């Protein structure tokens, strides 16, 4: 069985679930949930280094390679 790794990371003031590295079967999918701490909001989410906007969830579908997802957060003003 071929698997690929998706690595999730965040800056301070929020989280991503699941965090860290996750294995996904070739052709499989994995959904991530991004949540800001109270008093903060999602500033941006990067998938493989490219912005997908301030989304609260992202699903990798038909996984055929390794990927990264990273979230950043900003204080509410």
TALIN-V691999 format. One record per residue. RES is the residue in one letter. SS is DSSP state (H for helix, E for strand, L for the rest). PHI is phi in degrees with one decimal (999 if undefined). D_LAST is the distance of its C-alpha to the last C-alpha in whole Angstrom. Layout:
# TALIN-V691999
((RES:SS:PHI:D_LAST) (RES:SS:PHI:D_LAST))
This chain:
# TALIN-V691999
((X:L:999:48) (X:L:-88.0:46) (X:E:-126.6:42) (X:E:-125.5:39) (X:E:-109.9:36) (X:E:-111.8:33) (X:E:-107.7:30) (X:E:-109.3:27) (X:E:-147.8:24) (X:E:-140.1:21) (X:L:-82.2:18) (X:L:-69.5:17) (X:L:78.6:14) (X:E:-179.5:16) (X:E:-149.4:20) (X:E:-135.8:22) (X:E:-132.5:26) (X:L:-75.7:28) (X:L:-98.4:27) (X:E:74.9:30) (X:E:-99.4:33) (X:E:-131.7:34) (X:E:-91.5:38) (X:E:-129.4:38) (X:E:-64.7:42) (X:L:-53.3:43) (X:L:82.9:42) (X:L:-82.7:39) (X:L:-138.2:36) (X:E:-152.2:33) (X:E:-106.8:30) (X:E:-116.5:26) (X:E:-115.2:23) (X:E:-110.8:20) (X:E:-135.8:18) (X:E:-87.2:14) (X:L:-68.1:14) (X:L:-55.8:12) (X:L:87.4:9) (X:E:-130.1:9) (X:E:-135.0:10) (X:E:-70.8:13) (X:E:-88.5:13) (X:E:-165.3:16) (X:E:-125.5:20) (X:E:-109.0:23) (X:E:-114.2:26) (X:L:52.3:29) (X:L:84.6:27) (X:E:-110.2:26) (X:E:-67.3:22) (X:L:-116.4:23) (X:L:91.9:19) (X:L:-89.4:16) (X:L:-87.7:19) (X:L:-93.4:19) (X:E:-152.6:23) (X:E:-147.9:26) (X:E:-117.6:29) (X:E:-84.0:32) (X:L:-121.6:35) (X:L:47.4:39) (X:L:-68.2:38) (X:L:-128.6:40) (X:L:-157.5:39) (X:L:-72.3:36) (X:E:-140.3:33) (X:E:-129.9:29) (X:E:-139.3:26) (X:E:-139.3:23) (X:E:-121.1:19) (X:E:-125.3:16) (X:E:-130.6:13) (X:E:-134.7:9) (X:E:-71.8:6) (X:L:-70.7:4) (X:L:-119.1:0))
